[in-house]
Amino acid sequence: MPTPTTATKVMAIAIALESGLIAALIAFMVSRHYDANTLTALSYAGGSFITVSALVRTIAKEIGLL
């Protein structure tokens, strides 16, 4: 398998971060919809961001993009 270029690595990291941001936004909106206070909603969003971006980064590493 050929080694990935720098541009491929940057795109893989960007996709991981964007996926994390989308998950954080969804978690924040859903928790606010269910009447969570702001601090609780932000903690849910932060946890979702860390979890999803780490998962996508791990998957990218496993398939050889990083």
N, C-alpha and C positions, 0 to 999 in steps of 0.2 A: 504494500500500500504506500503511495507517495506521501511525503510529509506535507502537511498543510502550509500554505503561505501565511505571511503576516496578516494579509487582508482577510483571509478566511478565519483566522483566530480572532481578529477584532470583531468581525461580524458575528461570530458565535457568542462572544461576550456581550455584544450589543443586544442580541436576541434574548439572552438570559436576563439582562437588566430590564428590557422592555416587557418581557413576560412577567417579571416580578412586579413591575409598576402596574400592569393591568390587574394582576391578582390583588395588589394592595388597594387599588381603587375600588374594585368590586367588593372586597371585604369591608372597606370603610362605608360604602353606600348601603350594603345590606345590613350591617350592624346599626347604622343610624336609622334605617327604616324600621328596625325592630326596637327602637327607642333606647339604644345604648347611649351613655353620655360620651362626650368628645374624647376623653382620655381613654376610655375602653375601646372606642372605635379606632383610635390611633394605634393602640397596642395590637388589636387584631390585624390592622393593615401592616404594621411592622413585621409581625410574625409571618403573615402571608408572603410579604416581599422576600424575607430571608429564606423561607422554605422553598418557594417556587424558583427563585433565582439559583439557589444551591442545587435544586433538583435538575434544572435545565443545564447548568454547568457540568454536573456529574454525568448526565447523559451525553453531552457533547464530548466530554473527555473519554467516555467509554467507546464512542463510535469513531474516535480518532481525530476529532476536529481541534482538540487542544493539545 
